[in-house]
């Protein structure tokens, strides 16, 4: 959700007539400086999803081998 929030605000900043002529890096800087909490939340979500998907894969392997934890 945090990543979707950043994408929506990126579109808003990009479509703003006051920001015509800005390149992608400048737009990202504007979005991140204004919505920094969403960036941190997105980073934490991606970090924890690595562990969740790793455990999901491990348990799927155990289920396929007919084993238990």
C-alpha positions in Angstrom: 0.0 0.0 0.0 2.9 2.3 0.7 4.4 1.7 -2.7 1.0 2.3 -4.3 0.8 5.6 -2.4 4.1 6.7 -3.7 3.1 5.8 -7.3 -0.1 7.8 -7.0 1.8 10.8 -5.6 4.4 10.5 -8.3 1.6 10.7 -10.9 0.1 13.7 -9.2 3.5 15.6 -9.0 4.2 14.6 -12.7 0.9 15.9 -13.9 1.1 19.2 -12.0 1.5 22.1 -14.4 4.1 23.7 -12.1 6.4 20.7 -12.5 6.6 20.6 -16.3 10.1 20.1 -17.5 11.3 18.2 -14.5 13.0 14.9 -15.1 12.2 11.6 -13.3 14.9 12.1 -10.6 13.7 15.5 -9.7 10.1 14.3 -9.5 11.2 11.3 -7.3 13.0 13.8 -5.0 9.9 15.9 -4.6 7.7 12.9 -3.9 10.2 11.4 -1.4 10.8 14.7 0.4 7.1 15.2 0.9 6.0 11.6 1.5 9.1 10.1 3.3 7.0 8.1 5.7 5.6 6.1 2.8 9.1 5.4 1.6 10.1 4.0 5.0 6.9 2.0 5.3 7.5 0.5 1.8 11.1 -0.4 2.7 10.0 -2.2 5.9 7.2 -4.0 4.0 9.7 -5.2 1.3 12.2 -6.3 4.0 9.7 -8.3 6.0 8.1 -9.8 2.9 11.5 -11.5 2.1 11.2 -13.4 5.3 7.5 -14.2 4.9 8.0 -15.6 1.4 11.1 -17.5 2.4 9.1 -19.2 5.2 6.2 -19.8 2.8 8.6 -21.5 0.4 10.2 -23.6 3.1 6.8 -24.8 4.4 5.6 -25.6 0.9 8.7 -27.7 0.5 8.0 -29.5 3.7 4.3 -30.1 2.7 5.4 -31.5 -0.6 7.9 -33.9 1.1 5.2 -35.0 3.6 7.3 -33.7 6.5 6.4 -31.6 9.5 8.1 -28.8 11.5 
